[in-house]
Amino acid sequence: MSDQQYSPAGFKLLPPVVKNLLIINLICFVATMSLQSTFRIDLTELCGLHYFKSELFRTYQFVTYMFFHADFQHIIYNMFALWMFGYLLENVWGPKRFLTYYMITGIGAGIVQTAVAYWHISGYEAAALAYSSAPSPDAFVAFVKTCPPRSQEILDQMNALLSQWQSSLNDVHFQRQSVTYVYELIRQQMDIATIGASGAVYGILLAFGMMFPNMLVFINFLFPIKAKWLVIAYGAIELFMGISNNRSDNVAHFAHLGGMFFGFFLILYWKRTARL
């Protein structure tokens, strides 16, 4: 395909799956905000994807997590990308195949995110086991740095414990209490919910780059770039952010890569079976 400028059509001309996905995501977002503010019901706790050892984990969360978003910026970014790139893909593939691709890449992203979480949490559990055999203030501080608390309340409690413990290093009560906090930190990590359509959206971006590699896409509506280079750039950024272990940004970078990974092999499978 020659270098063409890509410009998706308006909302009224959207194909059915993209349109309905946009509507469903918007409904879920409004419901999340409304129920949280009115009834203190946290839908992300119920529908977000939790670690499989968490008491909050349910199998259906591998599907539901991709329809919920953390804030307005989160949903706007994902839905804009879904509209922009999904429009052409669904018109080429048809509704059934596009929906199949969307769901597989979204679920695949959740699987990859769970695998990465397993790698992290297994390390925490091994460190906690070693700590419990020889607890000390210095080792406690080191563990907390690698597995930080998710709430200010827990952090304040641990700081209070540490302050008292340092004045009585051999007190068994403080040692046991510190072990309890260590395992509480691991539980908090298990209870972190992954939400958002980003995994499926990155899968769509990957498909767009593979299907229309030389199509020109405008970054911030100003700078043209071929779709294939855009996909490579986004993939490289997510890989760098993922392996740099910058978890403070609360972004599931490996879930994004997981969506691209599953999308890549699904497209190859369709090509091999001459269905694409």
Residue, then its C-alpha position, 0 to 999 in steps of 0.5 A: m500500500s502506498d503512503q496514504q494519510y489515515s483519517p477515520a470517519g465520524f461516530k455515526l459511520l462507525p462499524p458495530v463492534v467498535k461503536n458498541l465497545l465504546i458505549i460499553n466502556l463509557i457505561c462502565f466508567v459512568a457506573t464506576m464513578s456513580l456507584q463509588s460516590t453514591f453507595r461506596i461500591d467499588l466496581t474495580e474491586l469486583c471486576g478488575l483483574h486480581y492476582f490469582k492468589s488474592e481473595l478478590f480474584r475471580t476467573y471472569q475478571f480476565v474479561t471484565y477488567m478490560f471494560f473499566h478505567a481508572d480515570f477520565q484520561h485513562i478512558i479517553y486515551n484508550m477509546f480514542a485509540l480504539w476509534m482511530f485504529g479499530y474503525l478501519l480494522e473492523n471494516v476490513w476484517g468484519p465484526k466477528r473477526f474484529l471482536t475475536y481479535y479484541m477479546i483474545t488480545g485483551i485476555g492475553a494481556g491479562i494472562v501476561q500481566t498475571a505472569v509478570a505479577y507471579w514473577h514479582i510476588s514469588g520473589y516477595e514470598a521468597a524474601a518474606l520466608a527468608y526474613s521470617s527466619a531472621p527478622s531485624p530492623d535493617a532487613f525490615v526496612a530493606f523489604v519495605k523498600t522492595c515491596p512498598p505499602r499501598s496505603q499511608e495508614i500501613l506506612d505510618q504503623m510500620n514506622a511506629l513499629l520500627s521506632q519502638w523496635q530500634s530501642s529494643l532489638n531483641d523484643v520478640h513481640f516486635q519481631r513477630q509483628s514485623v513478620t505480620y506486616v511483611y506478609e500484609l505487604i505481599r497481600q496488598q500487592m496481590d490485591i492490586a487490580t489491573i483495569g483498562a482496555s490498553g492491552a486490547v488497544y495495543g493489540i489493535l495498534l499492532a494489527f493496524g501496523m501489520m495490515f497497513p504498514n505504510m499508512l501515515v498516522f499523525i502524532n498529536f495531529l501534527f507529525p506524520i509517521k508510518a504505522k509500522w514505525l509507530v508500532i515499533a516505537y510504542g512497543a520499544i517504549e513499553l518494553f523499556m518501561g517494563i524492564s526498567n521496573n518503574r512500577s511507581d507509574n501504576v501502568a501495566h506495561f507488560a500487559h500492553l506488550g502482552g496484547m501486542f504479543f497475542g495479536f501478532f501470533l493471532i494474525l500470523y495464524w490467520k495468515r497461515t490458514a489463509r483466512l486473513 
